[in-house]
């Protein structure tokens, strides 16, 4: 075997990678079909074609599996946060950012809906969700602070509070999108964008 052939073979996914992916795929299906608390470790292992012992080689808890899934989704979302880096109202960039996150939420709603229940029993997921929310609120607050200094955003409410309000408006609306049509999703994006623009920039 040549060195080049050996390198090509090693560059593919390992058996461990494939088994971890099988667990995540199984979890995605099961969490979408059943309440989070109804899915057991045995269910996840069986659906992934592993023993219970084999499952624990890759994940310590059911919450760790959900955390891994959520982490992948948020990595995808991070690249779509174009509005946070813009100056001024930038309504089109706001819609683009909201549209990306709304479509991702709808696509993975079955998993996303598990988080509120799971955080009560999984410290790992709770810590992860806290970090994600803190990071998003910080980026929104930084953008609003810049716009306040430039005179485009309202100064009647502190930037961190406005960032928290944006999160509340967005997240409350997203929870209604699990079975939304494309038209309904686009209407939701317009509603959220309009609410944020009026809240931060006064219309």
C-alpha positions in Angstrom: 0.0 0.0 0.0 1.4 3.4 -1.0 1.5 6.3 1.5 -1.0 8.2 -0.6 -3.5 5.3 -0.5 -3.0 4.9 3.2 -3.6 8.7 3.7 -6.8 8.5 1.7 -8.1 5.6 3.7 -7.3 7.3 7.0 -9.1 10.5 5.8 -12.5 8.8 5.8 -14.7 8.6 8.9 -13.6 6.1 11.5 -15.7 3.4 12.9 -16.1 5.5 16.0 -17.3 8.5 14.0 -19.9 6.3 12.2 -21.2 4.9 15.5 -21.5 8.4 17.1 -23.3 9.6 14.0 -25.6 6.6 14.2 -26.5 7.6 17.8 -27.2 11.2 16.8 -29.3 10.1 13.9 -31.3 7.7 16.1 -31.7 10.5 18.7 -33.0 12.9 16.1 -35.6 10.4 15.0 -36.7 9.4 18.5 -36.8 12.9 20.0 -38.9 14.0 17.1 -41.4 11.1 17.6 -41.7 10.9 21.4 -41.5 13.2 24.4 -37.9 13.6 25.6 -38.6 12.0 28.9 -40.0 8.9 27.2 -36.8 8.1 25.3 -34.4 5.9 27.3 -30.8 5.1 26.9 -31.8 1.6 25.8 -34.0 3.1 23.1 -31.2 5.2 21.8 -28.7 2.4 21.9 -31.1 -0.1 20.2 -32.0 2.4 17.4 -28.3 3.0 16.8 -27.6 -0.7 16.6 -25.4 -0.6 19.8 -25.5 -2.2 23.2 -26.1 0.0 26.2 -22.4 -0.4 27.1 -21.5 0.6 23.5 -23.7 3.7 23.9 -21.8 4.9 27.0 -18.5 4.7 25.2 -19.7 7.7 23.2 -22.1 9.6 25.5 -22.4 9.7 29.2 -26.1 10.7 29.3 -29.2 11.3 27.2 -28.8 15.0 27.8 -25.3 14.8 26.3 -26.7 13.4 23.1 -29.3 16.3 22.9 -26.5 18.7 23.7 -24.4 17.4 20.8 -27.4 17.8 18.4 -28.1 21.3 19.6 -24.5 22.2 19.3 -24.5 21.2 15.6 -27.5 23.3 14.9 -26.1 26.4 16.7 -22.8 26.1 14.7 -24.8 26.3 11.6 -26.7 29.3 12.9 -23.6 31.2 13.9 -22.6 31.7 10.2 -26.0 33.2 9.5 -25.8 36.1 12.0 -25.2 38.8 9.4 -27.3 41.4 11.1 -25.2 41.5 14.3 -22.2 42.7 12.3 -24.2 45.4 10.4 -24.6 49.1 11.1 -27.9 50.8 11.5 -31.3 49.2 11.1 -30.2 47.0 8.0 -33.7 45.5 7.7 -32.8 43.2 4.8 -29.9 41.7 6.8 -32.2 41.3 9.8 -34.7 39.4 7.6 -31.9 37.3 6.2 -30.7 36.4 9.7 -34.2 35.6 11.0 -35.1 33.6 7.9 -32.0 31.4 8.3 -32.8 30.6 12.0 -36.5 30.2 11.4 -36.0 27.6 8.6 -33.5 25.7 10.8 -35.8 25.8 13.7 -38.7 24.4 11.7 -36.5 21.7 10.2 -35.3 20.5 13.6 -38.4 21.5 15.7 -38.8 17.9 16.9 -35.4 18.2 18.6 -35.6 21.9 19.6 -38.8 21.3 21.5 -37.0 18.9 23.8 -34.7 21.5 25.2 -37.0 23.1 27.8 -37.8 19.7 29.3 -34.2 18.4 29.1 -32.6 21.4 30.8 -34.3 20.5 34.1 -32.4 17.2 34.3 -29.2 17.8 32.2 -26.7 20.2 33.6 -24.6 19.8 30.4 -27.5 21.0 28.2 -28.4 23.7 30.7 -24.9 25.1 30.6 -24.8 24.9 26.8 -28.1 26.7 26.4 -27.0 29.4 28.9 -23.8 30.0 26.9 -25.7 30.1 23.6 -28.3 32.6 24.9 -25.6 34.7 26.6 -23.5 34.8 23.4 -26.5 35.8 21.2 -27.7 38.5 23.6 -24.1 39.9 23.9 -23.9 40.1 20.1 -27.3 41.8 19.8 -26.4 44.1 22.6 -23.0 45.0 21.0 -24.8 45.9 17.7 -27.5 48.0 19.5 -24.8 49.8 21.5 -23.0 50.8 18.3 -26.2 52.0 16.8 -27.1 53.9 19.9 -23.7 55.7 19.7 -24.3 56.4 16.0 -27.7 57.9 16.8 -29.8 55.3 14.9 -31.1 53.2 17.8 -33.3 54.4 20.7 -31.5 55.2 23.9 -34.5 55.1 26.1 -33.9 51.4 26.9 -30.4 50.0 27.7 -28.9 47.9 24.9 -28.7 44.7 27.1 -32.4 44.9 27.9 -33.3 45.5 24.2 -31.2 42.4 23.3 -33.2 40.3 25.9 -36.5 41.6 24.5 -35.4 40.6 20.9 -34.6 37.1 22.1 -38.0 36.8 23.8 -39.9 38.0 20.8 -38.0 35.7 18.4 -38.1 32.6 20.5 -41.8 32.9 21.4 -42.6 33.1 17.7 -40.3 30.3 16.6 -42.0 27.8 18.9 -45.1 28.2 16.7 -43.3 27.3 13.5 -43.0 23.5 13.8 -45.6 22.8 11.1 -45.6 26.1 9.3 -45.8 26.3 5.6 -43.2 28.4 3.7 -45.7 31.2 3.4 -46.4 31.1 7.1 -42.8 31.0 8.0 -42.0 34.0 5.8 -44.9 35.9 7.4 -43.5 35.1 10.8 -40.1 36.5 9.7 -41.7 39.7 8.6 -43.6 40.0 11.9 -40.5 39.5 14.0 -38.4 41.8 11.8 -41.0 44.5 12.0 -41.3 44.2 15.8 -37.5 44.4 16.3 -37.2 47.4 14.0 -39.9 49.3 15.9 -38.5 48.3 19.3 -34.9 49.2 18.5 -35.2 52.0 15.9 -38.7 53.4 16.4 -40.2 52.2 13.2 
